[in-house]
Amino acid sequence: MTNTPDLSSPEIKRPSKDTVYAEHQVEVAPFEFNGEVAEVFDDMILRSVPGYALSIELIRLIAQRYGQNNTQLYDLGCSSGVATRALAEATPAHCAIIGIDNSPAMITRCQQSIATDAAHHKIELRCEDLLNCELSNASVIVLNYTLQFLPMAERDRLMAKIYSALIPGGVVFLAEKVIETDPKLQSELTALHLAFKRRQGYSDLEIAQKRAALEAVLVPETEQQHLARLHSAGFEQSATLQRAINFLAMVGWKRAA
Ligand SMILES: C[S@@+](CC[C@H](N)C(=O)[O-])C[C@H]1O[C@@H](n2cnc3c(N)ncnc32)[C@H](O)[C@@H]1O
């Protein structure tokens, strides 16, 4: 049993321990990215999302390979800024990194987290809804476990906006929790994810209450739905780069000029 999160990524600072669902709650309210969650978010995501540290490493590699001078790199749903900082550190000097989140508590947390970073001068944070925000002149756009929180009816429109904001040769990085259409396979993956969370030190009560809170807030889709959406939005090629149980990271490439 290990309670120690993987801190091998330099962007992941030692976080406060997540105990949000540790005590019994008479009624579990729908999950929100509020102050209580923002405070412990880095620990929560590391202990809940298998492969999270690798997704940050992939974001760094994508930024190194595709980030271009005089363009913008966006981190959509930036939360506490772990991916934002990876983008800032991995890119050439003349890039702007823009982190967007509609949770004021998360933006405050992100401001605190980037304040001491060498590359923080490149970062601009915006407290905005992704459904209304302006995106332009982008070489890289990251959605690291964010799209799953948007209303299903808005996801195609957001992906189309991302595609049109990217310059030729630009890429979108999309990580998501996914579901399977085969119920038996889905139930095996759910059991493995549960076992992962137990190994990370979460109790059965915490796991059950968090699951109830996320019901109807985090709405996952299949890998095929995601790849089909990338294709429909116009991405010339797409691929799954990483899979850890039911957590996937995909990339879509916009055709170069
Ligand atoms: C699971 S977290 C993303 C984790 C983060 N990308 C990372 O790598 O650590 C999802 C984030 O998306 C934000 N979010 C959800 N819906 C949003 C919306 N409509 N507009 C802007 N941000 C949104 C939430 O506030 C939350 O911070």
The ligand as a MOL file (V3000), in Angstrom:
LIG
                    3D

  0  0  0     0  0            999 V3000
M  V30 BEGIN CTAB
M  V30 COUNTS 27 29 0 0 0
M  V30 BEGIN ATOM
M  V30 1 C -10.0520 17.5600 -13.9830 0
M  V30 2 S -9.7490 19.2220 -14.0050 0 CHG=1
M  V30 3 C -8.4330 19.3890 -15.2160 0
M  V30 4 C -7.0810 18.9990 -14.7180 0
M  V30 5 C -5.9400 19.8040 -15.2880 0
M  V30 6 N -6.0790 20.0200 -16.7100 0
M  V30 7 C -4.6000 19.1490 -14.9890 0
M  V30 8 O -3.8930 18.7530 -15.9160 0
M  V30 9 O -4.2710 19.0450 -13.8020 0 CHG=-1
M  V30 10 C -11.0390 19.9840 -14.9280 0
M  V30 11 C -10.9670 21.4960 -14.8900 0
M  V30 12 O -11.8260 22.0040 -15.8930 0
M  V30 13 C -12.4560 23.1590 -15.3900 0
M  V30 14 N -13.6930 23.3680 -16.1490 0
M  V30 15 C -14.7810 22.5520 -16.1940 0
M  V30 16 N -15.7070 23.0850 -17.0150 0
M  V30 17 C -15.2050 24.2490 -17.4980 0
M  V30 18 C -15.6820 25.2460 -18.3820 0
M  V30 19 N -16.9010 25.1720 -18.9500 0
M  V30 20 N -14.8870 26.2890 -18.6610 0
M  V30 21 C -13.6580 26.4100 -18.0890 0
M  V30 22 N -13.1440 25.4780 -17.2550 0
M  V30 23 C -13.9100 24.4170 -16.9520 0
M  V30 24 C -12.6890 22.8680 -13.9230 0
M  V30 25 O -12.8870 24.0420 -13.1610 0
M  V30 26 C -11.4210 22.1020 -13.5660 0
M  V30 27 O -10.4340 22.9340 -13.0270 0
M  V30 END ATOM
M  V30 BEGIN BOND
M  V30 1 1 1 2
M  V30 2 1 2 3
M  V30 3 1 2 10
M  V30 4 1 3 4
M  V30 5 1 4 5
M  V30 6 1 5 6
M  V30 7 1 5 7
M  V30 8 2 7 8
M  V30 9 1 7 9
M  V30 10 1 10 11
M  V30 11 1 11 12
M  V30 12 1 11 26
M  V30 13 1 12 13
M  V30 14 1 13 14
M  V30 15 1 13 24
M  V30 16 1 14 15
M  V30 17 1 14 23
M  V30 18 2 15 16
M  V30 19 1 16 17
M  V30 20 1 17 18
M  V30 21 2 17 23
M  V30 22 1 18 19
M  V30 23 2 18 20
M  V30 24 1 20 21
M  V30 25 2 21 22
M  V30 26 1 22 23
M  V30 27 1 24 25
M  V30 28 1 24 26
M  V30 29 1 26 27
M  V30 END BOND
M  V30 END CTAB
M  END
